[in-house]
Structure formats: C-alpha cells, structure tokens
C-alpha cells in the first residue's frame, strides 16, 4: 500500500463524518518539495466554499500530525474537484452520464489506451463511452486517469446546480 492509499484510508472516515466525499488523494512532486492534494466535494452536492476547504484542511492536518504517513516535508492543498473534475469512482461515471470525458487506461482495450467521448453509463464494473468510432466498453479497473471535458453543456449544467 502506497502513501496515498494509506492517507485515503486514514482521512476518508473523518471527511465522511463531516459530510464530504473524498474524490482524490495525490502526492505530487519530489521529496522535500511534495504537495499532498486532497480533493473533496460536499455530499449534498452544493458548491465547495473556502470555509469547507479550511474545515477539511484543519481536520486532515490534525490526523496527519498524529499518524505522520509522509516522512518528508510537504504542503497540504485542499480543493474541490472543479467543473472538469477527475472521475475516480465507478459511481462518477453513472453520475456524469451524458457528458464528455477523456479516459486513459493502464492496458489497451480494443487496441487503444485513450478514449474521448460521451459517457453512456456503467454496466457492472465496466464503463461505456460513445466515441466517434462507436461505443467502447472499458473495464473500470483499467482506468488510470479520467476527467470530464469542459464543454458548454457541462458549464450550463454546473451553472444550473449553482456551482458557478
């Protein structure tokens, strides 16, 4: 288990108790200049505020100070996932069905490791994406990186939900 997995397991229950869903934990940079990125969203789907990020930062800092999962110095950064957010959970692909996404895989499917298209939804542990070449059926376990593409349609949906 790497540091980000340990940190995720450590902080997820606290964020859950505070009413937030953990979207992503990433440790970026080299030793001595690392940034620990914590991305979270409100469970009620309201927009994240600066106060939300500050509350999460205080709670996470206290946990990290006690457990000390990172041996070198680092900077803690807490943020919302944003409009063109990463898609990290299988549920994200259901939630954002109908929107355009970029998906990168760890191993090829149908001879490709990169897909861009409209998310059709999920079927079991598989993500369905409508690309310009037809529908792709991608195992969720092979998705290395995925994010929504910023489009007028996504911006309109975010505005309607009060996120912008």
N, C-alpha and C positions, 0 to 999 in steps of 0.2 A: 504494500500500500504506500503510495507516494504522499508527499506533504499535503497536496491539495485535497486528496481523499480524506486524510486524517482531519484536516481543518473542516472540511464539509461535514463530516460526521460529528465533529465537536460543536459546530455552531448551528447546524440545521434545527435541532430541537429548541434552542433558545429563540431563533427567528420565528419558528412556528408558533411558539407560545406568545410572541409579540404581535402575531397577526400578519407575518410576512412569509412569502415563499422564496426560498433560495433559488436563484436562477443559475448562477455560475460562481465558481471559485477558481481564480487563476493566479499563479505566481510567475511574474514576468521580470526579466532582467537577469543580470549576473550577480553572483554572491557579493554582498556588500552594497549593491545598488538595486535590490529587488523591490518590487511593488506587489503587494498582496491585494488583488482586486476581488471585492465581494460585490456581486450584482444580485439585487433582490427586488421584489415587487410586492405591493400590498395585496393581500388575499382578497380584499373587497374590490380589486381592480381599479381603484381610484389612482390618480397620478401620484407619484412619489414626490415628496416635498424635501426641502433641505432639512427640516426637522426630523423627518423619517430617517434620512441618511445619518444624521447626527446621533439619533437614538440607537440605530444599529451599530454605528461605529463605537459608541461607548460600551454597549453590551459585548460586542465582539472583542474589543480591546481588553476588557476585563477577563474574558475567557482565555484569550491568547497569552495574557500576562501570567496566568496561573499554569496553564498547560505547556506553554513555550514550545510549540511544534516546529518553529523555524529557528535554527541555531544561529543564523547571522542576522544582522540588522535589516530592516525592511520598512517600507512606507505602506500604511494601510489606506486603501482607497475604497470607499463605499459609494455605489451609484445605482441608479435604476437601469433597466435593460435598454431603455430608449425605444424609439419607434421602430427602427430597423434592427430589432433585437436578435440576439442569438436564440436559436431553437435548440434547447438542451435536453428536453424531456419528451417522451413519446406523446404525452398529452398536449404539448405545444403544437404538434403537427395536426391534431384534431382541432384545437382551439383556433388556429390560424388557417384552417382550410379555406381555400378560395383566394388566398394571397400568394404573391410570387416570392420564391425563395431561391437561394443559392445553397447547394449541398455538396460537400466534399466527403469522399469516402476513404476508408483506410485500405480497402481492397476493391478492385473493379467489380462492377455489376454491368452485365451486357456490354463488356469491353470498355466501360467508362468509369472514371473516378470522380468526375464533376458533372453536376446536373444543375440546370436552371429552368425553373418553370413554376406553374401554379400548383400549389399543394391541393391534392384531391382529398386527403384524409389518411386514415390508417386502417389497416386490416390485420388484426392480431399484433404482431411485432414488426410489421412492415409498413413503410411509408410510401404512399402513392403520389407521384408527381407527374403532372401533364407537361411534357416538354414539347418543343417544336417538332421532335422526331416521334412523338407518340407518348404513351403512358409508361413511366418507369416504376418498377416495383422494387423498392430498396429496403434491405434488412436494417432495422433501426440500429442494431449492434455494430454495423459497419460505418455508421455516420460519425465522421471525425469532427466535422465542423459544419454548422448550418446557420443561416441567418435570413431574416426577411429582407427583401429588396425594397428600398424606398421608392414607392410609386405614388401617383396622385390618389389612387384608390386607397392605399394604406394611410396616407395623410388625411384623407377625408374620414376614414373610419376612426383614426386617432382623435381628430377634432370632434367628432360626434360623441366620443366617450369622454371628452374633456381632458385628454392627455396633452393637448397643445392649445 
